[in-house]
Amino acid sequence: MIRVLRAADHRVMRWKNGAGSTTEIAAFPPGAGLGAFDWRVSMADVTEDGPFSRFEGIDRTLAILDGEGVSLVVDGMDGEQSITRAGPPLAFPADAATSARLLGGPVRDLNVMSRREVFAHRLTRFATAEPVHVTPDIVPEGAVTLVISRSDGLVLAAGDARTVLDRDDAAFLDEEATVLPDGPAEFFLVRFRSATA
């Protein structure tokens, strides 16, 4: 089964610190506010240097979707941590004091967050023109696998079902599926699992 979340339906809200806006792709429990989610996937436009919102008890992974990138100073981590458009995502504690410096102008980022006593997560970026087979995590109970497209015309095939995702559309996978790019494409795979599994 493929459950699609269209970009036009994503929820837009203010950042926790009020300094900008965030576009929520999905959260659990559904509709949970910024202080009550067990996991959350969102995008944000960062237009100036400054501090990140802090989320107590939360682990966070950040990837760059558009723009050159950011350099983060995270309390407890050595030196500056640079995240670029083509580089891997960066995982860090969301309850550590964090400040961002833009590397070359505004960026759009992808945020994946989970409450560390409840869920663990992993974010992976794919840039390919080749098919990618995805086996979702279905054990233990509550495991979630989410595909986020950054390209138009990305096909998800599961059994006899085929679904087309356009830019910023997302889909939950409850069974094995194959991602079929229409030429060079980019997408992200997010996995959530119980923190005690």
C-alpha positions in Angstrom: 0.0 0.0 0.0 1.2 3.5 -0.9 -0.2 6.4 1.0 0.6 9.7 -0.8 1.0 13.1 0.8 0.8 15.8 -1.9 3.0 18.9 -1.5 -0.1 21.2 -1.9 -1.5 19.6 1.3 1.5 20.0 3.5 0.9 22.1 6.6 2.7 25.5 7.0 3.4 26.9 10.5 5.7 29.3 12.3 9.0 28.0 13.7 9.1 27.3 17.3 11.2 30.4 17.9 9.0 32.5 15.6 11.9 33.5 13.3 10.5 31.8 10.2 8.1 29.2 8.8 8.2 25.5 8.5 6.3 23.2 6.0 5.3 20.0 7.8 5.3 16.9 5.5 4.3 14.4 8.2 4.2 14.1 12.0 3.2 11.5 14.6 0.8 11.6 16.3 -1.0 13.3 13.3 -1.6 17.0 14.0 0.7 17.1 17.0 2.1 20.5 17.8 5.7 21.4 17.9 6.0 20.4 21.5 4.0 17.1 21.4 5.3 15.1 18.4 7.0 11.7 18.7 8.5 12.2 15.2 8.2 14.9 12.5 9.4 15.5 9.0 9.4 19.1 7.6 11.1 21.6 5.3 12.2 25.2 6.2 13.5 28.2 4.4 16.5 29.7 6.2 17.2 33.3 5.0 19.7 34.6 7.6 22.2 33.4 10.1 20.9 32.7 13.6 20.0 30.2 16.3 18.0 27.1 15.7 14.9 26.3 17.8 15.6 23.9 20.6 13.5 20.8 21.1 14.0 19.0 24.5 14.5 15.2 24.2 14.6 15.3 20.4 17.2 14.0 18.0 17.4 15.8 14.6 18.9 15.2 11.2 19.3 18.0 8.7 19.8 17.9 4.9 20.0 20.7 2.3 17.4 20.8 -0.4 18.2 24.1 -2.2 21.0 26.5 -1.8 24.7 26.1 -1.1 24.5 25.0 2.5 24.9 26.0 6.1 27.6 25.7 8.7 26.4 24.7 12.2 27.9 25.2 15.6 26.4 22.6 17.9 27.0 22.6 21.6 29.0 19.4 22.4 30.3 18.9 18.8 33.8 19.9 17.8 34.2 22.8 15.4 31.8 23.8 12.7 29.6 21.2 10.9 29.1 22.0 7.3 26.0 20.7 5.4 25.9 21.1 1.7 23.5 20.4 -1.2 25.4 17.4 -2.4 26.7 16.2 1.0 25.3 13.8 3.5 22.7 14.8 6.1 23.9 15.7 9.6 22.5 14.2 12.8 22.7 16.1 16.0 20.7 16.6 19.3 18.0 19.1 18.8 18.2 20.1 22.5 21.8 21.3 22.2 22.3 25.0 21.5 22.8 25.3 17.8 23.5 28.3 15.6 23.6 28.4 11.8 25.7 30.4 9.3 24.7 30.4 5.6 27.4 29.4 3.3 26.2 31.3 0.2 22.7 32.7 0.6 19.3 31.3 1.6 18.7 27.6 1.8 15.8 25.2 2.1 16.4 22.4 4.4 14.8 19.0 5.3 14.4 18.3 9.0 13.7 14.9 10.5 13.2 14.8 14.2 12.3 12.0 16.7 11.8 11.8 20.4 14.8 9.8 21.5 13.1 7.8 24.2 10.4 6.7 21.7 11.8 6.6 18.2 15.1 6.5 16.4 15.4 7.6 12.8 17.6 7.5 9.7 17.6 9.9 6.7 19.2 8.9 3.4 19.6 10.9 0.2 19.5 9.3 -3.3 20.5 11.0 -6.5 20.2 8.5 -9.3 18.7 7.6 -12.6 18.5 3.9 -11.7 15.7 2.0 -10.0 16.0 1.7 -6.2 14.3 -1.2 -4.4 12.9 -0.3 -0.9 11.9 -2.8 1.7 10.0 -0.9 4.4 10.5 -1.5 8.1 7.3 -3.2 9.4 8.7 -4.6 12.6 8.5 -3.6 15.4 5.1 -2.1 15.6 5.1 1.6 14.8 8.0 1.5 12.3 7.5 3.9 9.4 9.2 4.3 6.0 8.6 7.5 4.1 9.8 8.5 0.6 10.1 12.3 -0.2 10.5 13.2 -3.8 12.6 16.2 -4.9 11.9 15.6 -8.6 8.9 15.5 -10.9 7.7 12.3 -12.3 9.2 9.9 -9.7 7.3 6.6 -10.0 6.7 4.3 -7.0 5.7 0.8 -8.0 4.4 -1.7 -5.4 2.8 -4.9 -6.6 0.3 -3.8 -9.3 0.0 -0.3 -8.0 2.0 2.6 -9.5 2.0 6.1 -8.1 3.7 9.2 -9.5 5.3 11.7 -7.1 6.2 15.2 -8.1 8.6 17.6 -6.3 8.0 17.7 -2.5 5.3 15.0 -2.6 5.8 12.2 -0.1 4.6 8.6 0.4 4.4 6.1 3.2 5.4 2.6 2.2 3.7 -0.3 3.9 5.1 -3.0 1.5 8.1 -3.5 -0.8 8.3 -0.9 -3.6 10.6 0.2 -6.4 11.4 3.8 -7.0 11.6 4.4 -10.7 13.2 7.8 -11.7 12.3 9.4 -15.0 15.9 10.2 -15.8 18.3 11.7 -13.1 16.3 12.3 -10.0 16.6 13.0 -6.3 14.7 11.6 -3.4 15.0 11.0 0.3 14.2 7.9 2.4 13.2 8.4 6.0 12.9 5.4 8.4 11.6 5.5 12.0 11.9 2.6 14.4 11.1 2.1 18.0 14.0 3.4 20.2 13.8 0.3 22.3 13.9 -2.2 19.4 
